[in-house]
Amino acid sequence: MSVADIEDFLRSSYYRIADVKMLYFFTKMTSITVITLLALVVLSFFTRNFWCRYACPYGAMLGILAFFSPSQIKRNPETCINCNRCNQACPYHLPVNKKKLLYSLECSGCMDCIHACPSKNTLGLKILGLKFSLHTQQMGLLIILTFISMVYFSRISGHWKSSISDPEFRMLLRKMDSSEIVHPSVNLKKGT
């Protein structure tokens, strides 16, 4: 898509009502949606975290970004007692006890491996080369504070101010299922 096409899409009625269409994806499910969701549930019984590990686009993006992350799980092989508890604790079954530095698209940085390790100073979180010993609760609090700060500054700066008024939104809701509100790519294919 060109920049002009993206700008047209962001100004389109379809984009303005897209969040409601996403809600309808789950509240007005088709048989294909139900079958797909059931298949994912069944696959999760046979492969742990199937959706997160193999099918989630958000998880894939986070995995790719993890390669550029300033934080990593580091293992000290000299103090490691090879008890295998880190591997058992890892929700993604990564070979934590085999690596000195854990680089994996699947690692979400949950730190379960660090907390499972009985040997002091063997596994740790390194951020920008500095070793930190953060507990899960501390990391969770840090993430929550970062999220709240980002929301706060986004609201102050006007980035979360909707450009659509309440009356316009209500009008679009009434017309949502009509042929007036279609994905812009449909119009591009028709040559309009």
C-alpha positions in Angstrom: 0.0 0.0 0.0 1.2 3.5 -0.8 1.2 6.2 1.9 -1.9 7.8 0.1 -3.7 4.4 0.3 -2.9 4.2 4.1 -4.1 7.7 4.7 -7.4 7.0 2.7 -7.9 3.8 4.8 -7.4 5.8 8.1 -10.0 8.3 7.0 -12.5 5.6 5.8 -15.8 4.8 7.5 -14.6 1.1 7.7 -11.6 2.1 9.8 -13.7 4.3 12.1 -15.9 1.3 12.9 -13.3 -1.5 12.8 -13.2 -2.1 16.5 -16.9 -2.9 16.5 -16.4 -5.2 13.5 -13.7 -7.0 15.6 -16.2 -7.3 18.5 -18.7 -8.9 16.1 -16.0 -11.4 15.1 -16.5 -13.0 18.5 -20.1 -12.1 19.3 -21.5 -13.1 15.9 -19.3 -16.1 15.1 -19.5 -18.0 11.8 -19.1 -21.7 11.7 -15.5 -21.2 10.3 -14.6 -19.1 13.3 -16.0 -21.7 15.7 -14.2 -24.6 14.0 -10.9 -22.6 14.0 -11.2 -21.7 17.7 -12.1 -25.3 18.6 -9.1 -26.6 16.6 -6.8 -24.3 18.5 -8.2 -25.5 21.8 -7.8 -29.2 20.8 -4.3 -28.6 19.5 -3.4 -26.9 22.8 -4.1 -30.2 24.5 -1.4 -32.0 22.4 1.1 -29.2 22.1 1.6 -26.9 25.0 0.8 -23.2 24.2 0.1 -24.1 20.6 -1.4 -20.7 19.7 1.3 -18.7 21.4 4.2 -20.8 20.0 3.1 -21.4 16.4 0.1 -19.3 15.3 -0.1 -16.0 17.1 1.1 -13.1 14.9 1.6 -10.9 18.0 3.8 -13.6 19.6 5.8 -13.8 16.4 6.3 -10.1 16.4 7.4 -10.1 20.0 9.8 -13.0 19.2 11.4 -11.0 16.4 11.7 -7.9 18.6 13.3 -10.1 21.3 16.4 -10.4 19.1 16.8 -6.6 19.4 15.8 -6.5 23.0 18.1 -4.9 25.6 17.2 -7.7 28.0 18.2 -11.4 27.9 18.3 -14.4 30.2 22.0 -15.3 30.9 23.3 -18.5 32.4 26.5 -18.9 34.3 27.8 -22.4 33.3 30.3 -22.5 36.1 27.6 -22.4 38.9 25.0 -24.4 37.0 24.4 -27.8 38.6 22.5 -29.2 35.6 19.4 -30.0 37.7 17.2 -29.3 34.6 14.6 -27.3 36.8 14.9 -24.3 34.5 13.9 -26.4 31.4 11.0 -27.9 33.3 9.8 -24.4 34.4 10.0 -22.9 31.0 6.5 -22.7 29.5 8.0 -23.0 26.0 10.4 -26.0 26.7 13.5 -24.0 25.8 16.9 -25.6 26.5 17.8 -23.0 29.1 20.4 -25.3 30.8 22.3 -25.7 27.4 22.7 -22.0 26.5 24.9 -19.4 28.0 22.7 -16.6 26.6 19.1 -17.4 25.7 18.2 -16.1 22.3 15.0 -17.6 21.0 11.9 -16.4 19.1 9.8 -18.3 21.6 11.2 -16.8 24.9 8.7 -14.3 26.3 11.0 -13.3 29.2 8.6 -14.6 31.9 11.6 -15.4 34.1 10.1 -18.7 35.3 13.4 -20.4 34.6 15.3 -17.9 36.9 12.9 -18.5 39.8 13.1 -22.3 39.4 16.9 -22.4 39.6 18.1 -23.5 43.0 21.7 -22.4 42.4 22.4 -18.8 43.3 23.7 -16.5 40.6 23.3 -19.0 37.9 20.4 -17.6 35.9 19.7 -13.9 35.7 18.1 -11.1 33.6 20.6 -8.8 31.9 19.4 -5.4 30.7 21.9 -3.5 28.6 24.7 -5.8 29.9 23.9 -5.1 33.5 22.6 -8.0 35.7 19.4 -7.5 37.5 17.7 -9.8 40.0 14.1 -8.7 39.6 11.3 -10.9 41.0 8.3 -11.6 38.8 6.2 -9.2 41.0 8.7 -6.4 40.5 8.9 -7.0 36.8 5.1 -7.0 36.6 4.9 -3.8 38.6 7.5 -2.2 36.3 5.5 -3.3 33.2 2.2 -1.9 34.7 3.8 1.4 35.6 5.3 1.7 32.1 1.9 0.9 30.5 0.1 3.4 32.7 2.7 6.1 31.9 2.4 5.5 28.2 -1.4 5.7 28.4 -1.2 8.9 30.5 1.2 10.6 28.1 -0.7 9.4 25.0 -3.9 11.0 26.4 -2.1 14.2 27.4 -0.5 14.5 24.0 -3.8 13.9 22.2 -2.8 10.6 20.5 -5.7 8.8 22.0 -8.2 11.5 21.3 -10.7 10.1 18.8 -11.3 12.1 15.7 -14.8 10.7 15.5 -17.7 12.4 17.4 -20.3 10.4 19.3 -23.1 11.3 16.8 -21.0 10.2 13.9 -20.1 7.0 15.6 -23.8 6.2 16.3 -24.6 7.0 12.6 -21.9 4.6 11.5 -23.1 1.9 13.8 -26.6 2.1 12.2 -25.0 1.7 8.7 -22.4 -0.8 9.7 -23.8 -3.8 7.9 -24.8 -1.8 4.8 -22.8 -1.8 1.5 -21.7 1.8 2.3 -19.2 0.5 4.8 -16.8 -1.9 3.1 -13.0 -2.4 3.4 -11.3 0.2 1.1 -9.4 -2.6 -0.7 -12.8 -3.7 -2.1 -13.2 -0.3 -3.6 -9.7 -0.4 -5.0 -10.5 -3.7 -6.8 -13.6 -2.2 -8.3 -11.6 0.7 -9.6 -13.5 3.4 -7.6 
